[in-house]
Amino acid sequence: MMVVSGNDAAVAVAQTLGGSVAGYAEKMNQEAVKMGATHTNFVNPNGLTAATITRRPSIWPRWLPTA
């Protein structure tokens, strides 16, 4: 298999580890919740589109400005 870009590599890893891109995204969401990132929703492994939505990270350091 030839991997042309990092995005292709991310999709290949997702398909291998999650069975599909959607399956991998679900696993990523489960891990995010475990880490306390409750406002994060992944739908793909590469994050190139507006599909990875985070309003404000729930694990944002209190000392760091939010705006």
C-alpha positions as CSV (number, residue, x, y, z in Angstrom):
1,M,0.0,0.0,0.0
2,M,1.3,3.5,-0.8
3,V,0.5,6.3,1.6
4,V,0.5,9.7,-0.2
5,S,0.0,12.0,2.7
6,G,-0.3,12.3,6.5
7,N,-4.1,12.4,6.0
8,D,-4.0,9.1,4.1
9,A,-1.9,7.7,6.9
10,A,-4.4,8.9,9.5
11,V,-7.3,7.2,7.6
12,A,-5.3,4.0,7.2
13,V,-4.5,3.9,10.9
14,A,-8.2,4.6,11.7
15,Q,-9.4,1.8,9.5
16,T,-6.9,-0.6,11.0
17,L,-7.5,0.3,14.7
18,G,-11.2,1.2,14.6
19,G,-12.4,-1.0,11.8
20,S,-13.6,2.2,10.0
21,V,-13.1,5.9,10.2
22,A,-16.4,6.2,12.2
23,G,-15.4,3.4,14.5
24,Y,-12.1,5.1,15.2
25,A,-13.8,8.4,15.8
26,E,-16.1,6.8,18.4
27,K,-13.0,5.3,20.2
28,M,-11.4,8.8,20.1
29,N,-14.6,10.3,21.6
30,Q,-14.6,7.7,24.4
31,E,-11.0,8.4,25.3
32,A,-11.7,12.2,25.2
33,V,-14.5,11.7,27.8
34,K,-12.2,9.6,30.0
35,M,-9.7,12.5,29.9
36,G,-12.5,15.0,30.8
37,A,-12.8,16.6,27.4
38,T,-16.6,16.4,27.5
39,H,-17.2,19.1,24.9
40,T,-15.1,17.5,22.2
41,N,-16.6,15.5,19.3
42,F,-14.4,13.7,16.7
43,V,-15.8,12.4,13.4
44,N,-12.5,11.8,11.6
45,P,-8.9,11.0,12.5
46,N,-7.2,13.9,10.7
47,G,-9.2,17.0,11.8
48,L,-8.9,18.8,8.5
49,T,-12.5,19.7,8.2
50,A,-14.9,21.5,10.6
51,A,-15.9,18.0,11.7
52,T,-13.8,18.1,14.9
53,I,-15.8,20.5,17.0
54,T,-14.7,21.9,20.3
55,R,-16.5,24.9,21.9
56,R,-13.9,25.4,24.6
57,P,-11.8,22.5,25.8
58,S,-13.2,21.2,29.1
59,I,-9.7,20.5,30.3
60,W,-8.5,24.1,29.5
61,P,-6.1,25.4,32.1
62,R,-7.7,28.0,34.4
63,W,-4.8,30.4,34.0
64,L,-5.0,30.5,30.2
65,P,-7.3,33.1,28.6
66,T,-10.3,31.6,26.8
67,A,-10.8,34.3,24.2
